């Protein structure tokens, strides 16, 4: 058993400004580490300096790059979970190119962070290949470790206006062009009732398009649902969770649905194909929005007991082993 560690966590959007899957990932990781007896410090949320044995940064973003470029106190091993959300094809090619130009692009910042880290946590095999081939990470320093999903502490009934349990398709998460809720809702119109739980992200033109879609199709849009018990009720009551994002590392909404034995319909991207291989019977891949009604229909009938999705305790246990090895190695290094 690794000794009790002081673990600094860095990254994400401050609660007052918003947040989503990444912020849940950081919070759930921290809580699970604390349950194992470690001390967890959210380093950017303290006005006074706090010591730590190891720093784990989430997101290889300019904000994280900026903070780490000013890291002068508490020298310690750095673990990085880069969370590289990129679509295969043209977007990926552009990111690979931007990682190698001499100008300080976001791709270059990611490359610098990834090469600086003592260990890199990739969420999927696809992301591992990306950080090694595009950003120059040494394969020996990269571990694949996905997210977890815990049974909900409480399950509450869905809000008024939500169709009967077992009848509706659920879209869970922030509404954005990347996640293609407009096209998905339009494709499902008339085939199955649709419930959307998530705040809107985008400009006024995109918002007008989304609101017009909701009005024309009769979909139930709940906006952001903060109550986790209500979210759990929505997930358990859904006929299927539909997530047609164009780019994703590993969606917490999808893992939570799988852990609740709610089948999922996912876009045809590498990370989702990995989930389909890991959880056959619970996952259908849709070639595009027009293919979603067919995929939902194929999921008729309960698929059985929930699959063995890792818990956050499983994730924290594996991280603890990695942290311990890095801290021990750091202590042996000469000053």
ZIGI-V639318 format. One record per residue. RES is the residue in one small letter. PHI is phi in degrees with one decimal (999 if undefined). NEAR is the number of other ideal C-beta (glycine too) atoms within 12 Angstrom. D_FIRST is the distance of its C-alpha to the first C-alpha in Angstrom with 1 decimal. Layout:
[[RES	PHI	NEAR	D_FIRST] [RES	PHI	NEAR	D_FIRST]]
//
This chain:
[[x	999	11	0.0] [x	-64.8	24	3.8] [x	-61.7	16	6.4] [x	-60.4	18	9.0] [x	-116.3	38	11.4] [x	-99.3	25	15.1] [x	-113.5	43	16.0] [x	-87.4	39	19.7] [x	-114.0	44	21.2] [x	-139.0	42	24.7] [x	128.4	38	27.3] [x	90.8	34	29.4] [x	-95.6	23	32.6] [x	-56.3	14	33.0] [x	-54.1	16	33.4] [x	-69.3	8	37.0] [x	-99.7	10	37.9] [x	140.9	18	36.4] [x	118.0	25	33.5] [x	-164.7	32	32.4] [x	-59.8	35	29.8] [x	-63.0	37	28.0] [x	-65.9	26	27.8] [x	-63.9	33	26.4] [x	-60.3	39	23.8] [x	-64.1	39	22.7] [x	-63.5	30	22.9] [x	-68.0	34	21.0] [x	-62.3	45	18.2] [x	-61.3	32	18.1] [x	-63.2	25	18.3] [x	-66.9	31	15.4] [x	-65.4	39	13.1] [x	-64.5	24	14.5] [x	-65.9	19	13.8] [x	-84.2	29	10.0] [x	100.3	18	10.9] [x	-83.3	32	11.7] [x	-93.1	21	15.3] [x	-115.0	36	17.5] [x	-122.2	28	20.9] [x	-82.7	29	23.7] [x	-64.3	35	25.2] [x	-83.2	27	28.7] [x	-108.3	20	29.2] [x	-120.1	17	29.3] [x	-80.0	7	32.4] [x	-112.7	9	30.8] [x	-65.2	13	28.3] [x	-125.0	23	24.6] [x	-79.8	19	22.0] [x	-154.3	32	18.9] [x	-87.4	32	16.4] [x	-157.9	41	16.9] [x	-113.9	42	19.7] [x	-115.9	48	19.7] [x	-100.6	45	23.4] [x	-115.6	45	24.7] [x	94.1	39	28.2] [x	-88.6	45	30.0] [x	-105.6	27	32.9] [x	-54.9	20	35.5] [x	-63.6	24	34.1] [x	-70.3	38	30.6] [x	-56.3	31	32.4] [x	-62.0	21	34.6] [x	-65.4	24	31.8] [x	-71.3	32	29.8] [x	-70.1	16	33.1] [x	-110.7	13	33.2] [x	-75.9	23	29.7] [x	-122.4	9	30.5] [x	-101.2	15	28.0] [x	53.7	22	24.3] [x	-58.6	18	24.0] [x	-164.1	32	20.6] [x	-59.7	32	19.3] [x	-115.6	40	20.9] [x	-108.3	45	19.7] [x	-125.1	45	22.7] [x	-103.5	45	23.2] [x	-72.1	47	27.0] [x	51.9	40	28.3] [x	-90.7	47	31.5] [x	-94.0	34	33.9] [x	-145.1	36	36.9] [x	-81.8	27	39.4] [x	-59.6	26	40.0] [x	105.6	15	43.4] [x	-60.1	13	45.3] [x	-63.0	20	42.7] [x	-65.5	27	40.1] [x	-62.3	17	42.7] [x	-64.6	19	43.6] [x	-65.2	32	40.0] [x	-60.2	28	39.6] [x	-65.6	18	42.9] [x	-67.2	23	42.0] [x	-70.9	34	38.8] [x	-111.8	20	41.0] [x	-76.5	16	43.9] [x	-70.7	10	44.2] [x	-67.8	12	44.7] [x	-83.3	17	41.9] [x	-87.2	20	41.5] [x	-63.2	29	38.6] [x	-63.2	34	37.8] [x	-64.3	26	37.8] [x	-62.7	32	35.4] [x	-59.4	39	33.0] [x	-60.2	35	33.3] [x	-63.5	28	32.7] [x	-65.0	42	29.6] [x	-64.2	42	28.2] [x	-74.7	26	29.0] [x	-77.0	29	27.7] [x	-65.7	39	24.1] [x	-74.0	32	21.4] [x	-149.9	38	20.1] [x	-118.5	41	22.1] [x	-102.8	41	21.0] [x	-92.5	39	23.9] [x	-78.0	41	24.4] [x	-144.0	36	26.5] [x	-63.9	24	27.7] [x	-61.3	32	30.9] [x	-67.9	41	29.3] [x	-60.9	33	27.4] [x	-61.8	23	30.8] [x	-67.7	40	32.3] [x	-70.6	41	30.0] [x	-82.0	27	30.4] [x	-81.9	23	34.2] [x	-95.5	31	35.4] [x	-117.9	39	33.2] [x	75.4	25	32.4] [x	-70.3	34	28.6] [x	-69.8	19	27.4] [x	-52.2	17	26.1] [x	-67.4	11	23.1] [x	-95.2	28	21.9] [x	-107.1	33	22.4] [x	-116.1	33	19.9] [x	-97.5	30	21.4] [x	-147.3	33	19.5] [x	-79.6	39	21.8] [x	-82.5	44	21.9] [x	-119.9	33	21.0] [x	-150.2	36	23.2] [x	-104.0	28	22.6] [x	-58.1	21	25.3] [x	-64.6	21	27.6] [x	-65.9	12	27.4] [x	-152.8	14	31.2] [x	-125.8	21	34.0] [x	-110.9	21	37.4] [x	-62.3	18	40.7] [x	-62.6	31	41.8] [x	-63.5	22	44.4] [x	-59.8	9	48.1] [x	96.1	18	49.7] [x	-78.2	31	46.8] [x	-59.4	23	48.2] [x	-60.9	14	47.4] [x	-57.4	20	44.0] [x	86.5	22	43.8] [x	-110.8	21	46.7] [x	-110.8	36	45.4] [x	-91.9	47	43.6] [x	-109.4	50	41.0] [x	-110.6	52	40.5] [x	-120.3	48	37.5] [x	128.8	40	36.8] [x	-56.0	33	38.8] [x	-83.6	35	42.3] [x	-153.9	29	43.1] [x	-63.5	25	45.1] [x	-61.7	27	42.0] [x	-91.2	40	41.0] [x	56.5	35	44.6] [x	-66.0	46	45.0] [x	-58.8	35	48.7] [x	-64.1	29	49.3] [x	-68.4	44	47.0] [x	-63.7	41	48.7] [x	-62.3	28	52.1] [x	-68.0	32	51.3] [x	-83.9	39	50.1] [x	-55.9	24	53.2] [x	86.9	14	55.2] [x	-97.5	27	52.7] [x	-157.9	33	50.0] [x	-60.1	31	49.5] [x	-124.4	40	47.1] [x	-121.1	42	44.8] [x	-118.9	43	43.3] [x	-120.4	40	40.6] [x	167.5	35	40.0] [x	-73.6	24	41.5] [x	-98.4	29	43.8] [x	-128.0	21	43.1] [x	155.0	21	46.2] [x	-87.9	12	49.7] [x	-64.9	10	52.7] [x	-63.6	12	54.1] [x	-66.4	21	50.9] [x	-65.0	21	50.7] [x	-61.0	15	54.3] [x	-63.0	24	53.7] [x	-66.3	36	50.8] [x	-64.4	23	52.7] [x	-65.9	17	55.6] [x	-62.2	31	53.5] [x	-61.4	28	52.2] [x	-65.4	16	55.8] [x	-71.6	16	57.3] [x	-96.6	29	54.8] [x	78.2	21	54.2] [x	-64.9	38	50.4] [x	-93.2	28	48.5] [x	-106.2	32	46.8] [x	-91.5	31	44.6] [x	69.3	19	43.6] [x	-70.0	21	40.1] [x	-109.4	30	38.4] [x	-83.9	19	36.0] [x	-74.5	20	35.3] [x	-66.2	25	32.2] [x	-67.7	20	33.5] [x	-68.1	27	36.8] [x	-58.7	36	35.1] [x	-61.2	31	33.2] [x	-65.4	29	36.7] [x	-62.8	41	38.3] [x	-64.2	45	35.7] [x	-68.2	32	36.0] [x	-86.4	32	39.8] [x	-76.8	43	40.3] [x	-66.1	37	41.9] [x	-162.2	48	40.0] [x	-95.7	46	38.1] [x	-114.9	51	39.9] [x	-139.2	51	38.4] [x	-107.1	44	40.6] [x	-59.9	39	39.1] [x	-77.8	30	40.4] [x	-153.1	34	37.1] [x	-162.2	43	33.5] [x	-87.7	41	30.0] [x	-156.9	44	28.5] [x	-71.3	43	30.1] [x	-66.5	40	28.1] [x	-60.3	40	31.3] [x	-66.3	48	31.4] [x	-63.5	45	27.9] [x	-66.2	41	28.5] [x	-65.3	43	31.8] [x	-60.6	40	30.3] [x	-64.8	32	27.6] [x	-94.0	35	30.7] [x	66.0	28	32.6] [x	-92.3	43	35.1] [x	-66.4	39	36.4] [x	-130.7	48	36.6] [x	-116.1	43	39.3] [x	-126.1	47	38.2] [x	-69.7	38	39.9] [x	-87.8	30	40.1] [x	-128.6	37	37.7] [x	-54.9	32	35.0] [x	-64.3	42	31.9] [x	-74.3	37	33.8] [x	-64.5	23	34.7] [x	-65.0	29	31.1] [x	-66.3	40	30.6] [x	-61.8	27	33.7] [x	-71.4	18	32.4] [x	-79.1	26	29.0] [x	-129.2	33	30.7] [x	-62.9	17	34.2] [x	94.4	22	36.4] [x	-107.7	34	35.0] [x	-122.9	37	35.9] [x	-121.1	35	39.4] [x	-97.6	31	40.2] [x	-104.0	36	43.4] [x	-65.6	18	45.4] [x	-175.9	22	46.6] [x	-54.4	32	47.6] [x	-63.4	18	50.6] [x	-89.1	25	48.4] [x	-66.0	39	46.3] [x	-56.1	29	48.8] [x	-62.3	22	48.7] [x	-65.6	37	44.9] [x	-64.4	36	44.7] [x	-61.1	20	47.4] [x	-67.5	22	45.4] [x	-93.3	32	42.6] [x	-57.6	17	44.9] [x	92.9	14	43.4] [x	-65.8	17	39.9] [x	-76.5	24	37.6] [x	118.4	14	35.6] [x	-65.6	14	32.1] [x	-57.7	24	29.8] [x	-70.3	26	28.0] [x	-82.9	16	24.2] [x	-77.1	32	23.5] [x	-57.5	28	19.9] [x	-90.2	25	18.8] [x	-66.9	34	17.5] [x	-65.0	22	14.2] [x	-61.1	25	14.1] [x	-62.3	38	15.1] [x	-64.6	35	12.6] [x	-64.1	25	9.6] [x	-68.7	29	11.3] [x	-64.1	40	12.2] [x	-59.7	34	8.8] [x	-61.0	21	8.2] [x	-66.1	34	11.7] [x	-55.8	40	11.7] [x	-60.9	27	9.1] [x	-66.6	23	11.4] [x	-70.0	33	14.4] [x	-66.1	31	13.7] [x	-62.2	18	13.0] [x	-62.5	17	16.1] [x	-64.7	24	18.1] [x	-70.0	18	17.5] [x	-82.4	11	18.9] [x	-65.4	13	21.9] [x	-68.5	5	25.1] [x	-65.3	6	26.4]]
//
